[in-house]
Amino acid sequence: MAHLLELAHARAQRDEPAGASVDAGGALELPFADFMDAALYAPGLGYYSAGQHKFGASGDFVTAPELTPLFGRTLAHGLRDAIDQGVLELGAGSGALAASILEARPGLIYRILELSPELEARQRDRLAPAPVEWLRTLPERIDGVVIANEVLDAIPCDVVRHAEGRYWQAVVALENGRLMRELRWRPIEQSEQAELAELARTRLPAIEGYTSEVNPRAEALVRSVCERLGEAVAVFIDYGFPRREYYHPDRSAGTLACHRRHQVHFDPLAAPGLEDITAHIDFTAMAEAAVDAGAEVVCYASQGRALLALGLVDQIAAAGQDALDARAHAQMLSAVHRLTAPSEMGELFKVLIVGRGAVARILAERLASVDQSHRL
Ligand SMILES: C[S@@+](CC[C@H](N)C(=O)[O-])C[C@H]1O[C@@H](n2cnc3c(N)ncnc32)[C@H](O)[C@@H]1O
């Protein structure tokens, strides 16, 4: 942990992130998003860049593609009109989703943009010899399908608060390279990030002590993807809400959470680098970013409804014909329950699909019966 903080410290001094500052006592104060960036992605030390196991039953959390290949098969089937032009997956984790999509549609052009070199190496091991290409940056033009499952929630967010008639930004203090164990609060008008002040002012309710997150970096990623879409759809799957629910007066402590060995807690300063730090998604913000970049909202639906409309039942039936033994069959049905039941991932997780061109229009028609984009 000390190494991670030294690195965050050195990076902050070298790269001078917008908003880093030194207080009167000589402590370096990093905006929360810069701290989260180091805690998750500092080379060799951050949670996603070091050797933690992370995914699956023996890791810290389970994602939908880790639960069952039916998730990837359903996407491969339901997005069939666009997918033959190729897939670009953002943040492919262990490679589970790519493996199940490539199994369903062998020979597909499949590209991955992955931030973590350690995870990229794992994906290469798992997916060989499939002809997958790993990219360093987004291509100029994207046709086909972009998929990002649980990526937006792993993008460093800012933590903001309304108190004493003004807005504040959470900062993490390092004194002589040592992490101070409490978040500190800096008046947001002192932030060099003018956009942040605007986001806090326009999104947070003016309730004393109300604390939540905004994620301009995730919005910027959605914008960059959508600017590049040709004949294509982009599918963002994650936990979150429309803005009205995200900043509901009752959700006064925000959504920031840490995951380790299937336990959740709410102190991001407890073990940086050793556990996942994540926040829910304001899907209204993501849809607005997409529309700003010239894309249209194709569909916004709960994961349960979206998977059913994309053909999950057909995929269950097809898997049932594979002569599964009773145990494998029960496991499959249990995974389907987790993906779709409202008390599990079915309702909290949402699917936002945006896009351009004929493929977007065809998919909008296919998903019209489950679309709830009016709630955004
Ligand atoms: C919670 S994991 C999800 C992994 C996988 N999609 C799954 O569902 O199992 C988040 C993933 O997003 C990657 N990631 C985060 N920010 C990214 C970005 N800006 N571009 C590409 N990948 C990113 C992380 O390295 C990691 O692979």
The ligand as an ORCA input file, in Angstrom:
! r2SCAN-3c Opt
* xyz 0 1
  C     -15.222     -4.505    -13.440
  S     -14.112     -4.951    -14.709
  C     -15.240     -5.697    -15.873
  C     -14.562     -6.693    -16.773
  C     -15.435     -7.404    -17.815
  N     -16.024     -6.475    -18.746
  C     -16.504     -8.257    -17.180
  O     -17.664     -7.943    -17.311
  O     -16.144     -9.234    -16.501
  C     -13.662     -3.404    -15.479
  C     -12.743     -3.549    -16.670
  O     -12.663     -2.304    -17.377
  C     -11.302     -2.001    -17.661
  N     -11.254     -0.552    -17.900
  C     -11.492      0.453    -17.032
  N     -11.420      1.650    -17.642
  C     -11.192      1.414    -18.951
  C     -11.031      2.240    -20.107
  N     -11.097      3.574    -20.023
  N     -10.795      1.651    -21.301
  C     -10.719      0.303    -21.388
  N     -10.843     -0.535    -20.333
  C     -11.067      0.007    -19.130
  C     -10.591     -2.586    -16.465
  O      -9.215     -2.728    -16.646
  C     -11.317     -3.933    -16.372
  O     -10.886     -4.845    -17.349
*
